[in-house]
Amino acid sequence: MSVRAVTLWFIDSDDPIAQLSADPLNDVVAAQKLAATIYGDRVLVPVADTDLATAAAAADAHVYAGWYGRLSVLCCSLFDTTEPSTLTRTLASIRPSSAATLLVTDPDRSAGAFARWEHGELRRSFAADPVTIFEDSGLPYPFERPFWAGEHPLRYAPGVPAEPLALPFHPQELAEQANREWLGFRFTTPLADTDLDPARIPVTAFAIHPADYVPAEEDWARYQGNLTVSGSAVADDGADAASGSPAPPPKRRGRLARYFGFG
């Protein structure tokens, strides 16, 4: 079953798949600074630590970010576009990197998009729904060949006639294959035996506040209570979703508390 996802990766790692396979730790402070670059003077406060699969499926107003050194990711509706080329200038202002990749899948619109930039230059972008191509820029990658050759045909529900003008593949499937080639996983289940599990990629959800907002002790307490959120939407209270009791203290409590002025 296809799922909604909007992710933007910044890649300086020589082998991002190997790095993600090693269960990287998320540097929450660096992730907050990364996310803050797209919101100007707005104040971002951590809400919960979760995983990329949960973040991709979330329908809230948070921005999700993960920082793993030479590899980082943003999961944010601001990048939900059918014209990936329009993001080229924005990427340089967020994190100049050797490579950047975009994935957009939207089951409600049956739309899929992917793009790759190298050293700030757009190398390939594609966005479409099954009957309309919105953007097709750059030379196709070798992994695209089977899709264009009809080896991954559109599947229609029983009784639904084939659309004569449709693409020979579903654009969401091609977009996720791009993500699989570059980062080793897709979001749609079931995963292949060789796929990484996006539920094992840690990210942090950040609430977005006005520029004059001053983080308070309550923000820190709420973040402590939501430290680990997996398989469900980010909670709004400070209790552990399973037990109703506060979650264990964060491993990086001192560093994060000092960063936000809590201690």
ChimeraX attribute file (.defattr): number of C-alpha atoms within 10 A of each C-alpha:
attribute: neighborCount
match mode: 1-to-1
recipient: residues
	/A:1	7
	/A:2	16
	/A:3	17
	/A:4	22
	/A:5	26
	/A:6	23
	/A:7	23
	/A:8	22
	/A:9	24
	/A:10	23
	/A:11	24
	/A:12	17
	/A:13	17
	/A:14	11
	/A:15	13
	/A:16	17
	/A:17	17
	/A:18	14
	/A:19	16
	/A:20	21
	/A:21	15
	/A:22	10
	/A:23	13
	/A:24	17
	/A:25	14
	/A:26	19
	/A:27	19
	/A:28	23
	/A:29	17
	/A:30	16
	/A:31	24
	/A:32	22
	/A:33	14
	/A:34	19
	/A:35	24
	/A:36	20
	/A:37	14
	/A:38	14
	/A:39	14
	/A:40	9
	/A:41	12
	/A:42	15
	/A:43	18
	/A:44	22
	/A:45	23
	/A:46	27
	/A:47	28
	/A:48	25
	/A:49	25
	/A:50	27
	/A:51	25
	/A:52	27
	/A:53	24
	/A:54	22
	/A:55	34
	/A:56	21
	/A:57	16
	/A:58	19
	/A:59	12
	/A:60	12
	/A:61	12
	/A:62	21
	/A:63	24
	/A:64	31
	/A:65	33
	/A:66	31
	/A:67	26
	/A:68	21
	/A:69	16
	/A:70	15
	/A:71	21
	/A:72	24
	/A:73	24
	/A:74	24
	/A:75	27
	/A:76	21
	/A:77	18
	/A:78	9
	/A:79	18
	/A:80	20
	/A:81	21
	/A:82	20
	/A:83	19
	/A:84	26
	/A:85	20
	/A:86	12
	/A:87	15
	/A:88	15
	/A:89	12
	/A:90	13
	/A:91	19
	/A:92	14
	/A:93	10
	/A:94	15
	/A:95	16
	/A:96	16
	/A:97	19
	/A:98	16
	/A:99	19
	/A:100	27
	/A:101	23
	/A:102	26
	/A:103	28
	/A:104	28
	/A:105	30
	/A:106	17
	/A:107	14
	/A:108	8
	/A:109	10
	/A:110	16
	/A:111	25
	/A:112	30
	/A:113	31
	/A:114	31
	/A:115	26
	/A:116	25
	/A:117	22
	/A:118	15
	/A:119	13
	/A:120	18
	/A:121	16
	/A:122	21
	/A:123	17
	/A:124	20
	/A:125	23
	/A:126	23
	/A:127	26
	/A:128	23
	/A:129	22
	/A:130	19
	/A:131	17
	/A:132	13
	/A:133	17
	/A:134	16
	/A:135	17
	/A:136	18
	/A:137	15
	/A:138	13
	/A:139	9
	/A:140	14
	/A:141	10
	/A:142	7
	/A:143	12
	/A:144	13
	/A:145	11
	/A:146	14
	/A:147	18
	/A:148	15
	/A:149	11
	/A:150	12
	/A:151	11
	/A:152	14
	/A:153	15
	/A:154	16
	/A:155	11
	/A:156	10
	/A:157	7
	/A:158	6
	/A:159	6
	/A:160	8
	/A:161	8
	/A:162	11
	/A:163	11
	/A:164	8
	/A:165	9
	/A:166	15
	/A:167	19
	/A:168	19
	/A:169	21
	/A:170	21
	/A:171	27
	/A:172	27
	/A:173	19
	/A:174	23
	/A:175	25
	/A:176	23
	/A:177	20
	/A:178	24
	/A:179	22
	/A:180	17
	/A:181	13
	/A:182	16
	/A:183	21
	/A:184	19
	/A:185	21
	/A:186	26
	/A:187	24
	/A:188	18
	/A:189	10
	/A:190	10
	/A:191	13
	/A:192	11
	/A:193	7
	/A:194	9
	/A:195	17
	/A:196	21
	/A:197	20
	/A:198	20
	/A:199	16
	/A:200	17
	/A:201	22
	/A:202	27
	/A:203	30
	/A:204	30
	/A:205	29
	/A:206	24
	/A:207	16
	/A:208	19
	/A:209	15
	/A:210	11
	/A:211	12
	/A:212	9
	/A:213	12
	/A:214	12
	/A:215	16
	/A:216	12
	/A:217	13
	/A:218	11
	/A:219	18
	/A:220	21
	/A:221	18
	/A:222	19
	/A:223	25
	/A:224	23
	/A:225	26
	/A:226	28
	/A:227	25
	/A:228	19
	/A:229	22
	/A:230	19
	/A:231	13
	/A:232	14
	/A:233	14
	/A:234	23
	/A:235	15
	/A:236	12
	/A:237	14
	/A:238	22
	/A:239	19
	/A:240	18
	/A:241	18
	/A:242	8
	/A:243	8
	/A:244	11
	/A:245	11
	/A:246	16
	/A:247	19
	/A:248	12
	/A:249	13
	/A:250	16
	/A:251	9
	/A:252	11
	/A:253	14
	/A:254	11
	/A:255	15
	/A:256	18
	/A:257	13
	/A:258	10
	/A:259	11
	/A:260	17
	/A:261	13
	/A:262	17
	/A:263	11
